[in-house]
Amino acid sequence: MQEALEKHRLHMKATSDAVYDYNLLSNQIEWNENLSIFGYSPGEVEPGLEWWAERIHPEDRESTLSLLDIAIRNDPGHFQSTYRFRCADGHYRYVTDRGFVLKDEAGLPIRLIGAIHDDHIYHQMFEHSPQPMWAFDLHTFRFLAVNRKAIQIYGYTREEFLSMTLMDIRPPEDVPLLLAVLNNPDREHEGHTIWRHLTKTGQLLNVEVRTQDSDLTGTPSRMSVITDVSRRLIVEDQIREAQKLDAIGHLAGGIAHDFQNFLSIIRGFSQQVLART
């Protein structure tokens, strides 16, 4: 434990994150000076857990405290959560909070040591991307986060999306292939495959999907960037059809030219025959 605490003290000095040391027995939290990135001075904040919990966005508070309780009660005691944290000026910023629980010789939890990382810019880029994006759970394939563009294109509310899985936006006949790909560790080919997605109104979209592992939501997940290629496929079909018609035209023109040559030969022989009679 002493070694872990020493590493923690060095981390508090070296990192740009807001690092904390929470004593579970006395309900006292010690912060490093980087708490100032959220507009707070460590010496001015209340020392208990309540001060931190009250500054978690109301929509994120229950799930974050639940994850904390699980980390304290279970082994290994790793805590990780992404939530919105209220700054001193009243604005919320997205943060990723990671910590681990120290236990005494009897196995009882006594301290939680962790760090809060400011992920706000990353989340803003996600939320305001011009392309639909979402994150999904690697085990259940449930949507964990969706951006505004996905909500606009697919027609579901954020709450509806977060109650769904990847299978819910696929035609039923495509689900077996989707599951086969998701359960295949070699996923490099997925980004080069055209998938079919369904909107809330039943409209069928042809899309390309690019994925990458992510911890944006605080749990093991995968981020997807969606590109609607429906219009591109229509144009490509039109181009192919035009090329077919062009090829047929060239073929017909060539046949007509050859046929004309044959007619000229026949006409010439016919004239010679007529001239002799």
C-alpha positions in Angstrom: 0.0 0.0 0.0 2.8 2.4 0.8 4.2 1.9 -2.7 0.8 2.7 -4.2 0.5 5.8 -2.1 4.0 7.0 -3.1 3.1 6.5 -6.8 -0.1 8.4 -6.2 1.8 11.4 -4.6 4.1 11.5 -7.7 1.1 11.3 -10.0 -0.5 14.2 -8.2 2.5 16.4 -9.0 3.2 15.2 -12.5 -0.2 15.0 -14.1 -2.4 17.8 -15.6 -5.5 15.9 -14.3 -7.4 16.8 -11.1 -6.2 14.0 -8.8 -8.0 13.1 -5.6 -7.4 10.9 -2.5 -10.7 9.9 -0.9 -10.5 8.5 2.6 -13.6 6.3 2.9 -13.4 6.0 6.6 -13.3 9.7 7.4 -15.2 10.9 4.2 -12.4 13.3 3.5 -11.1 14.1 0.0 -7.7 15.6 -0.8 -7.4 17.3 -4.2 -4.3 18.4 -6.1 -4.0 21.9 -7.4 -5.2 20.9 -10.9 -8.8 21.2 -9.6 -8.3 24.7 -10.7 -9.0 23.6 -14.3 -12.7 23.6 -13.3 -12.4 26.9 -11.5 -12.0 25.6 -8.0 -9.2 26.0 -5.5 -8.5 22.8 -3.4 -8.3 24.9 -0.2 -11.8 26.3 -0.8 -13.8 23.2 -1.5 -15.7 21.1 1.1 -13.7 18.0 2.0 -16.5 15.4 1.8 -17.8 13.2 -1.0 -21.0 15.3 -1.1 -19.2 18.3 -2.6 -18.1 16.2 -5.6 -21.4 14.4 -6.0 -23.5 17.6 -6.0 -21.5 18.8 -9.0 -22.2 15.8 -11.2 -24.9 16.6 -13.7 -28.3 15.3 -12.4 -28.7 13.1 -15.4 -25.3 11.4 -14.8 -25.3 11.3 -11.0 -27.1 8.1 -10.3 -25.1 6.0 -12.8 -21.8 7.5 -11.6 -22.5 6.9 -7.9 -23.7 3.4 -8.8 -20.4 2.7 -10.5 -18.5 4.0 -7.5 -20.4 1.8 -5.2 -19.7 -1.3 -7.3 -16.0 -0.4 -7.4 -15.9 -0.1 -3.6 -17.7 -3.3 -3.0 -16.1 -5.6 -5.5 -12.6 -6.9 -6.6 -10.8 -5.5 -8.4 -11.9 -2.1 -7.2 -11.5 -0.2 -10.4 -13.7 2.9 -10.8 -14.3 4.5 -14.2 -17.1 6.8 -15.3 -17.7 9.6 -17.9 -20.0 12.3 -16.7 -20.7 16.1 -16.8 -19.0 18.0 -14.0 -20.2 21.5 -13.0 -17.4 24.1 -13.0 -17.2 27.1 -10.7 -18.9 29.3 -13.3 -21.9 27.0 -13.6 -21.0 25.4 -16.9 -20.7 21.6 -17.3 -17.7 19.9 -18.8 -17.4 16.3 -19.9 -14.9 14.4 -17.8 -13.5 10.9 -17.5 -13.0 9.8 -13.9 -10.7 6.8 -13.2 -9.7 5.5 -9.8 -8.8 2.4 -7.8 -9.8 1.3 -4.3 -7.1 0.5 -1.7 -8.0 -2.1 1.0 -6.5 -2.9 4.3 -5.1 -6.3 5.4 -8.6 -7.6 6.1 -9.7 -6.7 2.6 -11.9 -3.8 3.7 -11.9 -0.7 1.4 -10.3 2.3 3.0 -9.3 4.7 0.2 -10.2 5.6 -3.3 -7.4 7.2 -5.4 -8.2 8.6 -8.8 -8.0 11.4 -11.4 -10.5 13.4 -13.3 -9.5 14.1 -16.9 -11.1 16.9 -18.9 -12.6 15.3 -22.1 -14.8 18.2 -23.0 -13.2 19.1 -26.3 -13.3 15.5 -27.4 -17.0 15.2 -26.5 -17.8 18.5 -28.3 -16.1 17.2 -31.4 -18.2 14.0 -31.1 -21.4 15.8 -30.5 -21.0 18.4 -33.3 -19.5 16.1 -35.9 -21.1 16.6 -39.4 -21.4 12.8 -39.7 -23.6 10.4 -37.5 -21.5 8.9 -34.7 -22.2 6.6 -31.8 -20.6 4.4 -29.2 -21.8 1.0 -28.4 -21.1 -1.6 -25.6 -18.7 -4.3 -26.7 -20.6 -7.0 -25.0 -24.3 -6.1 -25.3 -24.0 -4.0 -28.5 -26.3 -1.4 -26.7 -25.9 2.2 -27.8 -24.0 4.1 -25.1 -23.8 7.5 -26.8 -25.1 9.1 -30.0 -24.4 12.5 -31.5 -26.9 15.1 -32.9 -26.4 14.1 -36.5 -27.3 10.5 -35.8 -30.5 11.7 -34.0 -31.3 13.9 -37.0 -30.7 11.3 -39.7 -32.2 8.3 -38.0 -35.2 10.0 -36.4 -34.9 8.5 -32.9 -34.6 10.7 -29.8 -31.4 10.3 -27.7 -33.4 8.4 -25.1 -34.8 6.0 -27.7 -31.3 5.4 -29.1 -29.9 4.6 -25.6 -32.6 2.0 -25.1 -31.7 0.2 -28.3 -28.9 -2.1 -29.7 -27.2 -2.2 -33.1 -29.6 -4.9 -34.1 -32.6 -2.6 -33.8 -31.5 -0.4 -36.8 -30.8 -3.4 -39.1 -33.2 -5.2 -41.4 -33.9 -8.6 -39.7 -32.2 -10.5 -42.5 -29.0 -8.6 -42.0 -28.7 -9.3 -38.2 -26.9 -12.7 -38.5 -24.1 -11.2 -40.6 -23.8 -8.3 -38.2 -23.5 -10.6 -35.2 -20.9 -12.7 -37.1 -18.8 -9.6 -37.8 -19.2 -8.2 -34.2 -18.0 -11.5 -32.8 -15.1 -11.7 -35.1 -11.9 -10.3 -33.6 -10.6 -9.5 -37.1 -12.8 -6.5 -38.0 -10.6 -4.7 -40.6 -12.9 -5.6 -43.4 -16.0 -4.0 -41.8 -15.1 -0.5 -42.8 -15.1 -1.6 -46.5 -18.5 -3.2 -46.4 -21.8 -1.5 -47.3 -24.3 -2.0 -44.5 -28.1 -1.4 -44.5 -29.6 0.7 -41.7 -33.2 1.5 -41.0 -34.4 4.8 -39.8 -37.4 5.2 -37.4 -39.7 5.7 -40.4 -38.5 2.6 -42.0 -36.3 4.3 -44.7 -33.4 2.1 -45.8 -30.0 3.7 -45.8 -26.9 2.3 -47.4 -23.9 3.2 -45.2 -20.2 2.7 -44.7 -19.1 2.2 -41.1 -15.7 3.1 -39.6 -15.1 1.8 -36.1 -12.5 2.3 -33.4 -12.2 1.1 -29.8 -13.0 3.9 -27.4 -13.5 4.7 -23.7 -15.6 7.8 -24.4 -18.4 6.6 -22.2 -16.2 5.3 -19.4 -16.8 1.6 -20.3 -15.2 -0.7 -22.9 -16.9 0.4 -26.1 -16.4 1.0 -29.8 -17.0 4.3 -31.7 -18.6 4.2 -35.1 -18.6 6.9 -37.7 -21.4 6.5 -40.3 -21.3 7.7 -43.9 -24.5 7.6 -45.9 -23.6 6.3 -49.4 -27.2 5.8 -50.6 -27.0 8.7 -53.1 -23.5 7.7 -54.2 -24.7 4.2 -55.0 -27.6 5.6 -57.0 -25.1 7.8 -59.0 -22.8 4.9 -59.5 -25.7 2.8 -60.8 -26.6 5.6 -63.2 -23.0 5.8 -64.4 -22.8 2.1 -64.9 -26.1 2.1 -66.8 -24.9 5.0 -69.0 -21.7 3.2 -69.7 -23.7 0.1 -70.7 -25.8 2.2 -73.0 -22.7 3.9 -74.4 -21.1 0.5 -75.0 -24.2 -0.8 -76.7 -24.2 2.3 -78.9 -20.6 1.8 -79.9 -21.3 -1.9 -80.6 -24.4 -1.0 -82.6 -22.4 1.6 -84.5 -19.7 -0.9 -85.2 -22.2 -3.5 -86.5 -23.9 -0.9 -88.6 -20.5 0.2 -90.1 -19.6 -3.4 -90.9 -23.0 -4.1 -92.3 -22.7 -1.0 -94.5 -19.4 -2.3 -95.8 -21.0 -5.7 -96.7 -23.8 -3.9 -98.5 -21.3 -1.8 -100.4 -19.6 -5.0 -101.6 -22.9 -6.6 -102.5 -24.0 -3.5 -104.4 -20.7 -3.4 -106.3 -21.0 -7.0 -107.4 -24.7 -6.5 -108.3 -23.8 -3.6 -110.5 -21.1 -5.6 -112.3 -23.6 -8.4 -112.9 -26.2 -6.0 -114.3 -23.6 -4.4 -116.6 -22.8 -7.7 -118.2 -26.4 -8.6 -119.0 
